[in-house]
Amino acid sequence: MLRCPKYTQQLATQRLSKAVLQHAPQLSTSTRHRPHTASATQLSAASPAAYPTPAEVSRTVLDLGNDGTLSTISSACGTPLGTPVSYSLDKQGQPHLHLEIGSLELANLAKNPSCSLLVTPTAFPARAVASVALSGQIVEMPSEDPSAPSTYCLKVDKAIYFGGLDQSLLGLEISGAEYQAAEPDVLRKAAAELVATWNNDRAEDIYRIVSDFLSVPLTEMSYAELLWVDRLGMYVRIELSDSSLAPPAQIAWERDRSLPINIPAIFSSGDSLAAVAALLK
């Protein structure tokens, strides 16, 4: 799995869709531009890849969805029971569940408030990113409106992270404090559009980026597909002519290098978004 480097402001900035520019003001200056970055041809597959933390990906997965499977302990026989539920999130990423009065899960929680919520995004490409199970205890949150039903907050004690694109992390435990302190990825709302746009309209750019990153001629590349984009890079599935289909590869957006490169002033100013947008028209 390659993580595509955020390496050339001339190439990457001009070719990212306007959806990225809409989110760019939320990114730190260091993320949007670094004076010392490397071009694709100066990178190798041995370079360390930059990944969002499992806690950040977990927050992203929960934010992308609004339903999951709630597992409670049956009050009748003491066995686990999984039921579909919908939820919304507070600022700390803790789910507020919408449970029907008289439901089995609510009856179980009245006896034992311990539970877990498993969330996997339902739509592709987000579905491939990861699955997350939050566990903790349910606390009733009375509504300010007496006529409105109460919601039930899952106070997260820990999260279990099952990486989808990052297969090296399966069943990783994350503390509740770490989960709540993390932020969902800034590009999460635009990622699906970017993936579709690049694969449908910019497939040749994906091939060029991967070719440069791996120092492999384009003629030796059989297949390249963008799978997901986040603030630190993108996941690409590749196949070379002399090998079988490789697992998803990770290419990081940025790499430090010892020698500076000349970046046009348009890319080094915090108020240059309008000019960048003009290049995309």
Backbone as JSON, one array per atom type, in Angstrom:
{
  "sequence": "MLRCPKYTQQLATQRLSKAVLQHAPQLSTSTRHRPHTASATQLSAASPAAYPTPAEVSRTVLDLGNDGTLSTISSACGTPLGTPVSYSLDKQGQPHLHLEIGSLELANLAKNPSCSLLVTPTAFPARAVASVALSGQIVEMPSEDPSAPSTYCLKVDKAIYFGGLDQSLLGLEISGAEYQAAEPDVLRKAAAELVATWNNDRAEDIYRIVSDFLSVPLTEMSYAELLWVDRLGMYVRIELSDSSLAPPAQIAWERDRSLPINIPAIFSSGDSLAAVAALLK",
  "N": [[0.84, -1.18, 0.0], [0.67, 2.11, -0.95], [1.45, 5.4, 0.18], [0.64, 8.36, -1.05], [2.86, 10.98, -1.79], [2.61, 14.32, -0.58], [3.93, 15.99, -2.39], [4.69, 17.73, -4.59], [3.84, 21.0, -4.94], [3.19, 22.28, -7.29], [2.15, 20.2, -8.9], [0.37, 18.53, -7.3], [-1.3, 20.41, -5.95], [-2.51, 21.81, -8.03], [-3.97, 19.8, -9.24], [-5.67, 18.63, -7.42], [-9.09, 18.39, -6.58], [-11.68, 20.95, -6.37], [-12.95, 20.42, -4.04], [-11.03, 19.88, -2.11], [-9.86, 22.38, -1.77], [-11.93, 23.71, -0.56], [-11.75, 22.74, 1.96], [-9.25, 23.47, 2.72], [-8.69, 25.88, 4.31], [-9.03, 24.89, 6.88], [-6.85, 23.39, 7.4], [-3.61, 23.22, 8.9], [-0.95, 25.64, 8.47], [1.5, 24.4, 8.13], [0.75, 21.97, 7.1], [-0.46, 22.6, 4.67], [1.63, 23.76, 3.28], [5.08, 23.28, 3.04], [8.37, 24.51, 3.13], [10.51, 22.77, 2.6], [10.16, 20.26, 0.75], [9.87, 17.16, -1.05], [10.24, 16.15, -4.46], [8.36, 13.83, -6.5], [10.06, 12.13, -7.87], [12.22, 11.95, -6.24], [11.68, 10.29, -4.22], [11.42, 7.14, -2.55], [10.22, 3.74, -2.29], [11.03, 2.83, 0.13], [10.89, 4.9, 1.87], [9.67, 6.27, 4.96], [6.21, 6.07, 5.71], [3.55, 8.37, 6.22], [0.96, 8.19, 8.45], [-2.4, 8.75, 9.56], [-3.23, 8.63, 13.05], [-4.45, 5.65, 14.74], [-6.47, 6.45, 16.51], [-7.35, 8.86, 15.36], [-8.31, 7.91, 12.89], [-10.35, 6.31, 13.85], [-12.09, 8.22, 14.96], [-12.76, 9.46, 12.56], [-14.09, 7.4, 11.16], [-16.35, 7.01, 12.82], [-17.52, 9.5, 12.49], [-18.17, 9.52, 9.79], [-20.26, 7.78, 9.6], [-23.64, 6.96, 10.7], [-24.96, 4.94, 11.86], [-24.91, 1.72, 13.47], [-23.98, -1.4, 15.09], [-25.29, -2.27, 18.09], [-24.24, -3.9, 20.93], [-25.54, -5.58, 23.62], [-26.04, -7.03, 26.92], [-28.17, -9.68, 27.33], [-30.98, -9.42, 29.35], [-32.52, -11.55, 29.97], [-31.27, -14.06, 29.51], [-28.56, -13.65, 29.74], [-26.81, -13.63, 27.58], [-24.94, -12.18, 24.81], [-26.46, -9.63, 22.79], [-26.96, -8.34, 19.63], [-28.04, -5.42, 18.07], [-29.39, -3.28, 15.51], [-28.71, 0.21, 15.48], [-29.12, 3.79, 15.43], [-27.13, 6.79, 15.56], [-25.83, 9.9, 16.86], [-23.09, 12.22, 17.18], [-21.24, 13.73, 19.88], [-19.07, 16.54, 20.7], [-16.78, 15.29, 21.6], [-16.77, 12.97, 20.28], [-18.36, 10.98, 21.3], [-20.96, 8.64, 21.07], [-24.41, 9.38, 20.79], [-27.13, 7.58, 21.33], [-30.12, 6.63, 19.68], [-32.72, 5.26, 21.0], [-35.54, 3.15, 21.06], [-38.35, 3.35, 23.18], [-39.17, 0.61, 25.18], [-37.75, -1.19, 23.69], [-35.67, -4.11, 23.06], [-32.91, -3.75, 23.51], [-32.87, -1.51, 25.18], [-34.15, -2.46, 27.41], [-32.29, -4.37, 28.19], [-30.11, -2.72, 28.8], [-31.07, -1.38, 31.0], [-30.73, -3.21, 32.99], [-28.03, -3.85, 32.81], [-25.69, -1.57, 32.14], [-23.41, -1.73, 30.57], [-21.94, -1.95, 27.35], [-21.3, -2.3, 23.78], [-20.49, -0.64, 20.71], [-20.41, -1.27, 17.37], [-19.06, 0.02, 14.46], [-19.03, 0.36, 11.0], [-18.34, 2.05, 8.06], [-20.92, 2.35, 5.63], [-20.93, 2.86, 2.89], [-18.95, 2.64, -0.1], [-16.08, 4.6, -1.05], [-15.44, 4.64, 1.65], [-16.06, 2.48, 3.25], [-13.98, 0.69, 3.15], [-12.01, 1.7, 4.78], [-11.81, 1.33, 7.69], [-12.97, -0.46, 10.63], [-14.61, 0.13, 13.73], [-14.97, -0.54, 17.16], [-16.63, 0.66, 19.86], [-16.58, 0.69, 23.38], [-18.18, 0.8, 26.56], [-20.21, 2.45, 28.98], [-23.71, 3.06, 29.1], [-25.39, 6.13, 29.48], [-28.23, 7.84, 30.43], [-29.49, 10.68, 28.8], [-31.41, 13.15, 29.54], [-33.86, 15.0, 27.69], [-34.04, 18.52, 27.0], [-36.46, 19.36, 26.23], [-39.45, 18.43, 27.5], [-41.32, 16.9, 26.1], [-39.91, 15.55, 24.21], [-38.13, 12.56, 23.31], [-35.69, 10.88, 25.38], [-32.13, 10.76, 24.89], [-29.36, 8.45, 24.69], [-26.23, 8.33, 25.94], [-23.2, 6.88, 25.0], [-20.67, 6.44, 27.04], [-17.45, 6.45, 26.36], [-15.12, 4.05, 27.14], [-13.08, 2.64, 25.96], [-11.72, 2.03, 22.69], [-11.78, -0.31, 20.04], [-9.79, -0.9, 17.37], [-10.02, -1.8, 14.02], [-8.14, -2.03, 11.4], [-8.72, -1.35, 7.99], [-7.68, -0.53, 5.37], [-5.19, -0.22, 6.44], [-3.71, -2.88, 7.21], [-1.98, -3.71, 9.16], [-2.8, -3.15, 11.67], [-4.92, -4.63, 13.56], [-7.54, -5.11, 15.68], [-6.56, -3.36, 17.58], [-6.27, -1.79, 20.7], [-7.54, 1.25, 21.92], [-7.37, 3.87, 24.2], [-10.11, 5.42, 25.98], [-9.69, 8.12, 26.54], [-7.7, 8.85, 24.69], [-9.05, 8.41, 22.3], [-11.15, 10.33, 22.5], [-9.69, 12.67, 22.54], [-8.64, 12.88, 20.0], [-9.0, 14.09, 16.59], [-11.38, 14.01, 13.92], [-10.55, 13.27, 10.46], [-9.72, 16.01, 8.33], [-10.37, 15.94, 5.64], [-12.43, 14.18, 5.34], [-15.11, 14.48, 4.46], [-14.84, 15.16, 1.83], [-13.42, 13.14, 0.69], [-14.57, 10.86, -0.67], [-15.57, 12.04, -3.01], [-13.19, 12.97, -4.13], [-11.8, 10.57, -4.6], [-13.48, 9.33, -6.5], [-13.38, 11.26, -8.56], [-10.62, 11.37, -9.25], [-10.12, 8.68, -10.02], [-11.92, 8.37, -12.14], [-11.55, 10.58, -13.86], [-8.92, 11.39, -13.71], [-7.12, 9.3, -13.98], [-4.69, 8.88, -15.25], [-3.0, 10.55, -13.86], [-2.78, 9.31, -11.37], [-1.34, 7.03, -12.11], [1.06, 8.27, -12.93], [1.97, 9.47, -10.55], [2.38, 7.24, -8.86], [4.23, 5.87, -10.41], [6.41, 7.67, -10.38], [6.91, 7.7, -7.64], [7.68, 5.06, -7.06], [9.74, 4.82, -8.76], [9.39, 3.47, -11.17], [9.0, 2.65, -14.55], [6.31, 3.88, -16.56], [5.46, 2.08, -18.44], [5.74, -0.36, -17.23], [3.75, -0.59, -15.44], [0.72, -2.06, -14.6], [-1.69, -1.59, -13.36], [-3.4, 0.83, -11.38], [-5.1, 2.23, -8.74], [-6.85, 4.67, -6.98], [-7.7, 4.58, -3.59], [-8.37, 5.83, -1.14], [-8.31, 9.03, 0.5], [-6.63, 11.12, 2.79], [-5.67, 13.64, 5.22], [-2.94, 13.33, 5.34], [-2.07, 11.83, 3.23], [-2.57, 9.4, 0.57], [-4.18, 6.3, -0.23], [-3.27, 3.74, -2.44], [-4.0, 1.19, -4.72], [-1.98, -1.06, -6.45], [-0.58, -2.65, -9.37], [2.08, -4.29, -10.84], [3.6, -5.12, -13.99], [5.13, -7.41, -13.81], [4.31, -8.77, -11.58], [1.9, -10.03, -9.18], [-1.33, -8.73, -8.15], [-0.82, -6.2, -5.89], [-1.12, -5.57, -2.29], [-3.1, -2.83, -0.91], [-1.37, 0.26, -1.22], [0.56, 2.73, 0.5], [1.1, 6.16, 0.17], [2.7, 8.92, 1.34], [1.75, 12.37, 1.79], [3.75, 14.35, 2.13], [7.32, 14.77, 2.2], [10.33, 15.31, 3.91], [13.32, 16.95, 2.88], [16.85, 17.58, 2.35], [17.68, 19.64, 0.68], [16.45, 22.77, -0.4], [13.61, 23.55, -2.5], [12.41, 25.55, -5.19], [9.48, 27.16, -4.6], [6.66, 28.47, -6.08], [5.47, 31.75, -5.3], [2.76, 31.83, -5.06], [1.98, 29.54, -3.77], [2.94, 29.76, -1.22], [1.69, 31.51, 0.34], [-0.71, 32.31, 2.79], [-3.11, 33.38, 1.99], [-3.7, 32.61, -0.59], [-5.58, 31.03, -1.8], [-7.63, 31.74, -3.55], [-6.28, 32.35, -5.88], [-5.15, 29.85, -6.43], [-7.46, 28.39, -6.86], [-8.26, 29.53, -9.22], [-6.52, 28.4, -11.02], [-7.59, 25.95, -11.37], [-9.84, 26.19, -12.84]],
  "CA": [[0.0, 0.0, 0.0], [1.45, 3.33, -1.07], [0.9, 6.66, 0.64], [1.13, 9.25, -2.09], [3.43, 12.15, -1.13], [2.13, 15.66, -0.87], [5.31, 16.35, -2.68], [4.88, 18.89, -5.44], [2.71, 21.92, -4.89], [2.77, 22.57, -8.66], [1.35, 19.09, -9.43], [-0.72, 18.08, -6.43], [-2.24, 21.46, -5.64], [-3.29, 22.15, -9.22], [-4.8, 18.71, -9.71], [-6.7, 18.27, -6.46], [-10.34, 19.03, -6.95], [-12.07, 22.1, -5.56], [-13.39, 19.94, -2.73], [-9.91, 20.04, -1.17], [-9.69, 23.8, -1.49], [-12.97, 24.11, 0.35], [-11.34, 22.33, 3.29], [-7.89, 23.92, 2.98], [-8.53, 26.81, 5.42], [-9.03, 24.2, 8.14], [-5.57, 22.73, 7.58], [-2.56, 24.08, 9.41], [-0.05, 26.14, 7.45], [2.55, 23.42, 7.88], [0.2, 20.9, 6.28], [-0.7, 23.09, 3.31], [2.87, 24.11, 2.56], [6.36, 23.23, 3.73], [9.41, 24.92, 2.18], [11.41, 21.67, 2.26], [9.44, 19.06, 0.35], [10.58, 16.44, -2.11], [9.46, 15.8, -5.64], [8.07, 12.4, -6.54], [11.2, 11.37, -8.38], [13.24, 11.85, -5.21], [11.16, 9.42, -3.18], [11.53, 5.7, -2.79], [9.24, 2.96, -1.53], [11.56, 2.58, 1.46], [10.67, 6.06, 2.72], [8.62, 6.03, 5.94], [4.93, 6.62, 5.32], [2.85, 9.11, 7.25], [-0.4, 7.71, 8.61], [-3.17, 9.24, 10.7], [-3.2, 7.68, 14.15], [-5.68, 4.86, 14.85], [-7.51, 7.24, 17.19], [-7.89, 9.8, 14.37], [-9.11, 7.16, 11.93], [-11.55, 5.88, 14.56], [-13.0, 9.37, 14.99], [-13.23, 9.67, 11.19], [-15.07, 6.35, 10.85], [-17.59, 7.31, 13.53], [-18.11, 10.71, 11.92], [-18.69, 9.23, 8.46], [-21.47, 6.97, 9.7], [-24.63, 7.34, 11.7], [-25.6, 3.74, 12.39], [-23.99, 0.65, 13.83], [-24.56, -2.53, 15.81], [-25.14, -2.14, 19.54], [-24.24, -5.19, 21.62], [-25.89, -5.5, 25.04], [-26.17, -8.32, 27.57], [-29.57, -10.01, 27.48], [-31.45, -9.49, 30.74], [-33.25, -12.81, 30.16], [-30.4, -15.24, 29.57], [-27.17, -13.27, 29.97], [-26.0, -13.75, 26.37], [-24.88, -10.92, 24.05], [-27.48, -9.38, 21.78], [-26.61, -7.25, 18.73], [-29.2, -4.79, 17.42], [-29.02, -2.08, 14.74], [-29.09, 1.48, 16.1], [-28.58, 5.01, 14.82], [-26.5, 7.62, 16.57], [-25.17, 11.16, 16.52], [-21.87, 12.37, 17.97], [-20.95, 15.01, 20.52], [-17.77, 17.09, 20.29], [-15.74, 14.35, 21.98], [-16.92, 11.76, 19.49], [-19.13, 9.96, 22.01], [-22.24, 8.46, 20.39], [-25.7, 9.52, 21.46], [-27.95, 6.59, 20.65], [-31.56, 6.87, 19.6], [-33.31, 3.97, 21.34], [-36.98, 3.16, 21.19], [-38.88, 2.9, 24.46], [-39.69, -0.75, 25.09], [-36.9, -2.03, 22.85], [-34.9, -5.12, 23.77], [-31.62, -3.22, 23.96], [-33.09, -0.61, 26.3], [-34.44, -3.32, 28.57], [-31.02, -4.96, 28.63], [-29.27, -1.68, 29.39], [-31.61, -1.05, 32.32], [-30.16, -4.19, 33.92], [-26.57, -3.8, 32.72], [-25.42, -0.47, 31.2], [-22.22, -1.99, 29.76], [-22.29, -2.3, 25.97], [-20.34, -1.89, 22.75], [-21.07, -0.19, 19.45], [-19.54, -1.55, 16.23], [-19.38, 0.9, 13.33], [-18.3, 0.25, 9.74], [-19.04, 2.86, 7.04], [-21.72, 1.49, 4.75], [-20.72, 3.16, 1.47], [-17.59, 2.69, -0.61], [-14.88, 3.88, -0.63], [-15.18, 4.74, 3.09], [-16.24, 1.17, 3.88], [-12.71, -0.03, 3.19], [-11.03, 2.39, 5.62], [-11.62, 0.66, 8.99], [-14.12, -0.67, 11.51], [-14.28, 0.53, 15.1], [-15.9, -0.95, 18.21], [-16.54, 1.46, 21.09], [-17.19, 0.03, 24.53], [-18.31, 1.64, 27.74], [-21.49, 2.34, 29.65], [-24.76, 3.95, 28.63], [-25.93, 7.08, 30.44], [-29.39, 8.52, 29.86], [-29.35, 12.13, 28.68], [-32.77, 13.69, 29.39], [-34.01, 16.11, 26.76], [-34.51, 19.77, 27.57], [-37.89, 19.42, 25.89], [-40.1, 17.3, 28.19], [-42.08, 16.07, 25.18], [-38.99, 14.84, 23.32], [-37.55, 11.37, 23.95], [-34.32, 10.98, 25.86], [-31.08, 10.05, 24.16], [-28.53, 7.65, 25.58], [-24.84, 8.55, 25.56], [-22.23, 5.83, 25.29], [-19.45, 6.99, 27.6], [-16.45, 5.55, 25.78], [-13.98, 3.65, 27.98], [-12.01, 2.24, 25.05], [-12.11, 1.73, 21.31], [-11.01, -1.38, 19.39], [-9.61, -0.45, 15.99], [-9.76, -2.83, 13.02], [-7.74, -1.34, 10.19], [-9.12, -1.95, 6.72], [-6.57, -0.26, 4.46], [-3.97, -0.47, 7.21], [-3.89, -4.24, 7.71], [-1.04, -4.01, 10.23], [-3.42, -2.85, 12.96], [-6.2, -5.32, 13.68], [-7.85, -5.35, 17.08], [-5.74, -2.48, 18.43], [-7.05, -1.11, 21.74], [-7.28, 2.67, 22.09], [-8.03, 4.33, 25.42], [-11.19, 6.37, 25.76], [-9.14, 9.48, 26.56], [-7.02, 9.07, 23.41], [-10.1, 8.5, 21.28], [-11.87, 11.59, 22.62], [-8.78, 13.8, 22.27], [-8.32, 12.91, 18.58], [-9.9, 14.82, 15.69], [-11.62, 13.32, 12.63], [-9.76, 13.82, 9.37], [-10.3, 17.21, 7.75], [-10.83, 15.68, 4.28], [-13.35, 13.03, 5.34], [-16.34, 14.75, 3.7], [-14.5, 15.31, 0.41], [-12.61, 12.01, 0.22], [-15.28, 10.03, -1.64], [-15.62, 12.78, -4.27], [-11.84, 12.99, -4.69], [-11.5, 9.23, -5.11], [-14.24, 9.13, -7.74], [-12.89, 12.17, -9.6], [-9.3, 10.95, -9.72], [-10.19, 7.39, -10.72], [-12.7, 8.49, -13.37], [-11.1, 11.65, -14.75], [-7.48, 11.66, -13.57], [-6.43, 8.03, -13.79], [-3.3, 8.99, -15.71], [-2.22, 11.2, -12.81], [-2.47, 8.28, -10.37], [-0.24, 6.22, -12.67], [2.31, 9.05, -12.93], [2.41, 9.65, -9.16], [2.91, 5.97, -8.38], [5.43, 5.6, -11.2], [7.49, 8.49, -9.84], [7.21, 7.3, -6.26], [8.37, 3.78, -7.05], [10.8, 4.85, -9.78], [9.05, 2.41, -12.11], [8.48, 3.22, -15.8], [4.87, 3.73, -16.78], [5.23, 0.89, -19.27], [5.76, -1.55, -16.37], [2.6, -0.54, -14.53], [-0.48, -2.66, -15.17], [-2.92, -1.16, -12.71], [-3.29, 1.73, -10.24], [-6.42, 2.74, -8.36], [-6.92, 5.43, -5.74], [-8.67, 3.96, -2.68], [-8.82, 6.74, -0.09], [-7.49, 10.22, 0.69], [-6.75, 11.79, 4.07], [-4.86, 14.85, 5.3], [-1.51, 13.01, 5.27], [-1.71, 11.12, 2.01], [-3.63, 8.62, -0.05], [-3.95, 4.87, -0.41], [-3.37, 3.35, -3.84], [-3.78, -0.22, -5.04], [-1.18, -1.08, -7.67], [-0.13, -3.93, -9.93], [3.14, -4.16, -11.83], [3.47, -6.11, -15.05], [5.84, -8.65, -13.49], [3.9, -9.27, -10.26], [0.47, -10.12, -8.94], [-1.93, -7.54, -7.57], [-0.26, -5.92, -4.57], [-2.07, -5.01, -1.34], [-3.15, -1.37, -1.0], [-0.1, 0.88, -0.88], [0.42, 4.03, 1.11], [2.04, 7.19, -0.22], [2.47, 10.1, 2.18], [1.7, 13.62, 1.04], [4.95, 15.17, 2.21], [8.58, 14.21, 2.64], [11.36, 16.31, 4.12], [14.57, 16.73, 2.17], [17.86, 18.49, 2.83], [17.85, 20.77, -0.2], [15.17, 23.44, -0.69], [13.21, 23.7, -3.89], [11.73, 26.81, -5.39], [8.02, 27.06, -4.62], [6.08, 29.75, -6.49], [4.9, 32.52, -4.18], [1.33, 31.57, -4.97], [1.75, 28.42, -2.89], [3.53, 29.99, 0.09], [0.91, 32.53, 1.04], [-1.92, 31.79, 3.41], [-4.31, 33.94, 1.36], [-3.55, 32.37, -2.03], [-6.54, 30.02, -2.25], [-8.39, 32.22, -4.71], [-5.42, 32.2, -7.06], [-5.04, 28.42, -6.72], [-8.74, 27.97, -7.43], [-8.29, 30.0, -10.61], [-5.78, 27.45, -11.85], [-8.39, 24.73, -11.57], [-11.0, 26.46, -13.7]],
  "C": [[0.87, 1.23, 0.0], [0.7, 4.48, -0.43], [1.48, 7.74, -0.25], [1.63, 10.56, -1.48], [2.77, 13.44, -1.54], [3.35, 16.46, -1.29], [5.46, 17.58, -3.55], [3.66, 19.78, -5.39], [2.24, 22.25, -6.31], [1.84, 21.48, -9.19], [0.14, 18.83, -8.56], [-1.74, 19.16, -6.19], [-3.11, 21.79, -6.84], [-4.28, 21.06, -9.58], [-5.81, 18.21, -8.69], [-7.97, 19.02, -6.82], [-10.68, 20.17, -6.0], [-12.58, 21.68, -4.19], [-12.28, 20.08, -1.7], [-9.75, 21.5, -0.8], [-10.74, 24.29, -0.51], [-12.6, 23.76, 1.79], [-9.98, 22.9, 3.68], [-7.77, 24.92, 4.12], [-8.49, 26.12, 6.78], [-7.7, 23.52, 8.41], [-4.55, 23.72, 8.12], [-1.66, 24.53, 8.28], [1.02, 25.12, 7.1], [2.05, 22.28, 7.03], [-0.02, 21.35, 4.84], [0.59, 23.34, 2.56], [4.06, 23.95, 3.49], [7.44, 23.62, 2.74], [10.28, 23.76, 1.73], [10.59, 20.41, 1.98], [10.15, 18.44, -0.83], [9.67, 16.21, -3.29], [9.31, 14.29, -5.7], [9.28, 11.59, -6.97], [12.3, 11.21, -7.34], [12.8, 10.94, -4.07], [11.41, 7.97, -3.54], [10.52, 4.98, -1.94], [9.72, 2.68, -0.12], [11.34, 3.75, 2.4], [9.55, 5.78, 3.71], [7.34, 6.73, 5.53], [4.28, 7.32, 6.5], [1.4, 8.65, 7.29], [-1.1, 8.52, 9.69], [-3.12, 8.2, 11.82], [-4.48, 6.85, 14.15], [-6.81, 5.61, 15.54], [-8.16, 8.23, 16.22], [-8.77, 9.08, 13.36], [-10.42, 6.69, 12.58], [-12.57, 7.02, 14.63], [-13.58, 9.64, 13.6], [-14.31, 8.67, 10.83], [-16.4, 6.63, 11.54], [-18.29, 8.51, 12.94], [-18.73, 10.45, 10.56], [-20.01, 8.46, 8.49], [-22.48, 7.56, 10.65], [-25.44, 6.13, 12.17], [-24.56, 2.67, 12.63], [-24.74, -0.47, 14.53], [-24.24, -2.38, 17.29], [-25.25, -3.52, 20.17], [-24.48, -4.97, 23.11], [-25.95, -6.92, 25.6], [-27.64, -8.58, 27.86], [-29.94, -10.13, 28.96], [-32.15, -10.81, 31.03], [-32.31, -13.99, 30.36], [-28.93, -14.93, 29.73], [-26.26, -13.4, 28.78], [-25.97, -12.42, 25.62], [-25.99, -10.84, 23.01], [-27.05, -8.18, 20.95], [-27.84, -6.72, 18.02], [-28.74, -3.56, 16.64], [-29.54, -0.82, 15.43], [-28.54, 2.63, 15.25], [-28.03, 5.88, 15.94], [-26.11, 8.97, 15.99], [-24.0, 11.31, 17.49], [-21.82, 13.72, 18.67], [-19.54, 15.45, 20.13], [-16.61, 16.17, 20.65], [-15.83, 13.03, 21.23], [-17.69, 10.66, 20.19], [-20.53, 9.85, 21.39], [-23.42, 8.7, 21.32], [-26.69, 8.65, 20.69], [-29.42, 6.96, 20.73], [-32.26, 5.52, 19.77], [-34.8, 4.11, 21.58], [-37.4, 2.66, 22.57], [-39.51, 1.51, 24.28], [-38.85, -1.68, 24.25], [-36.11, -3.01, 23.7], [-33.59, -4.55, 24.33], [-31.77, -2.28, 25.15], [-33.42, -1.39, 27.57], [-33.15, -3.96, 29.1], [-30.14, -3.94, 29.34], [-29.77, -1.25, 30.76], [-31.05, -1.98, 33.39], [-28.63, -4.1, 33.98], [-26.19, -2.73, 31.69], [-24.17, -0.68, 30.34], [-22.63, -2.46, 28.37], [-21.14, -1.93, 25.04], [-21.09, -1.52, 21.49], [-20.07, -0.42, 18.34], [-20.01, -0.72, 15.04], [-18.45, 0.6, 12.17], [-19.03, 1.13, 8.73], [-19.74, 1.96, 6.03], [-21.39, 1.68, 3.27], [-19.23, 3.09, 1.12], [-17.33, 4.1, -1.16], [-14.63, 3.88, 0.87], [-15.26, 3.39, 3.79], [-14.93, 0.42, 4.04], [-11.73, 0.54, 4.21], [-10.76, 1.63, 6.92], [-12.98, 0.37, 9.6], [-13.68, -0.35, 12.93], [-15.37, 0.05, 16.04], [-15.63, -0.1, 19.44], [-17.2, 0.71, 22.22], [-17.19, 0.97, 25.73], [-19.66, 1.41, 28.38], [-22.44, 3.42, 29.14], [-25.25, 4.83, 29.79], [-27.09, 7.8, 29.78], [-29.17, 10.03, 29.91], [-30.74, 12.72, 28.45], [-32.8, 14.89, 28.45], [-34.48, 17.35, 27.5], [-35.99, 19.98, 27.29], [-38.58, 18.21, 26.52], [-40.86, 16.37, 27.25], [-41.2, 15.25, 24.25], [-38.41, 13.63, 24.04], [-36.11, 11.61, 24.39], [-33.37, 10.31, 24.86], [-30.18, 9.38, 25.18], [-27.09, 7.75, 25.09], [-23.98, 7.36, 25.96], [-20.95, 6.51, 25.76], [-18.3, 6.04, 27.27], [-15.3, 5.3, 26.76], [-12.79, 3.25, 27.12], [-12.6, 2.02, 23.67], [-11.2, 0.62, 20.8], [-11.01, -1.08, 17.9], [-9.25, -1.63, 15.09], [-9.44, -2.14, 11.7], [-8.18, -2.09, 8.95], [-8.0, -1.79, 5.69], [-5.24, -0.49, 5.15], [-4.1, -1.82, 7.9], [-2.94, -4.59, 8.85], [-1.65, -3.8, 11.61], [-4.82, -3.45, 13.0], [-6.45, -5.62, 15.15], [-7.02, -4.52, 18.04], [-6.64, -1.75, 19.43], [-6.58, 0.32, 21.91], [-8.02, 3.13, 23.34], [-9.13, 5.33, 25.08], [-10.68, 7.8, 25.72], [-8.45, 9.8, 25.23], [-8.03, 9.23, 22.28], [-10.77, 9.87, 21.31], [-11.0, 12.79, 22.29], [-8.45, 13.93, 20.78], [-9.37, 13.71, 17.81], [-10.15, 14.0, 14.44], [-10.87, 14.03, 11.51], [-10.48, 14.96, 8.67], [-10.87, 16.96, 6.35], [-11.91, 14.61, 4.2], [-14.59, 13.27, 4.48], [-16.07, 14.85, 2.2], [-13.84, 14.08, -0.17], [-13.31, 11.19, -0.86], [-15.34, 10.72, -3.01], [-14.24, 12.8, -4.94], [-11.48, 11.64, -5.3], [-12.21, 9.0, -6.44], [-13.7, 10.0, -8.87], [-11.55, 11.72, -10.15], [-9.36, 9.64, -10.5], [-10.91, 7.51, -12.06], [-12.09, 9.47, -14.37], [-9.61, 11.89, -14.74], [-6.69, 10.37, -13.37], [-4.97, 8.11, -14.21], [-2.42, 9.65, -14.66], [-1.86, 10.2, -11.71], [-1.31, 7.42, -10.86], [1.08, 6.99, -12.59], [2.86, 9.19, -11.5], [3.05, 8.37, -8.64], [4.21, 5.62, -9.12], [6.62, 6.38, -10.67], [7.9, 8.02, -8.46], [8.03, 6.03, -6.2], [9.56, 3.74, -8.0], [10.64, 3.69, -10.76], [8.52, 3.05, -13.39], [6.99, 2.95, -15.94], [4.56, 2.45, -17.56], [5.21, -0.4, -18.45], [4.59, -1.59, -15.39], [1.36, -1.09, -15.22], [-1.76, -2.05, -14.61], [-2.6, -0.22, -11.56], [-4.67, 2.32, -9.97], [-6.33, 3.46, -7.03], [-8.03, 4.86, -4.86], [-9.22, 4.93, -1.65], [-7.84, 7.89, 0.03], [-7.71, 10.74, 2.11], [-5.76, 12.95, 4.11], [-3.37, 14.58, 5.14], [-1.11, 12.29, 3.99], [-2.88, 10.4, 1.41], [-3.2, 7.18, -0.21], [-4.19, 4.52, -1.88], [-3.14, 1.85, -3.96], [-3.07, -0.28, -6.39], [-0.89, -2.51, -8.1], [0.94, -3.63, -10.98], [3.06, -5.31, -12.82], [4.13, -7.44, -14.72], [5.45, -9.22, -12.13], [2.39, -9.36, -10.2], [-0.02, -8.83, -8.31], [-1.41, -7.35, -6.15], [-1.35, -5.46, -3.62], [-2.09, -3.5, -1.46], [-1.85, -0.76, -0.5], [-0.33, 2.29, -0.38], [1.51, 4.97, 0.63], [1.72, 8.43, 0.61], [2.49, 11.36, 1.34], [3.06, 14.29, 1.0], [6.15, 14.37, 2.67], [9.58, 15.35, 2.83], [12.58, 15.97, 3.28], [15.56, 17.81, 2.57], [17.99, 19.74, 1.97], [16.51, 21.43, -0.48], [14.88, 23.43, -2.18], [12.44, 25.0, -4.01], [10.23, 26.57, -5.52], [7.48, 28.42, -5.05], [5.39, 30.43, -5.33], [3.42, 32.23, -3.99], [1.02, 30.47, -3.97], [2.29, 28.65, -1.48], [2.78, 31.04, 0.88], [-0.37, 31.92, 1.58], [-3.19, 32.28, 2.76], [-4.31, 33.7, -0.15], [-4.59, 31.4, -2.58], [-7.3, 30.46, -3.49], [-7.58, 32.05, -5.99], [-5.26, 30.74, -7.45], [-6.33, 27.93, -7.38], [-8.84, 28.38, -8.89], [-7.57, 29.07, -11.53], [-6.61, 26.23, -12.2], [-9.56, 24.95, -12.51], [-10.69, 26.07, -15.13]]
}
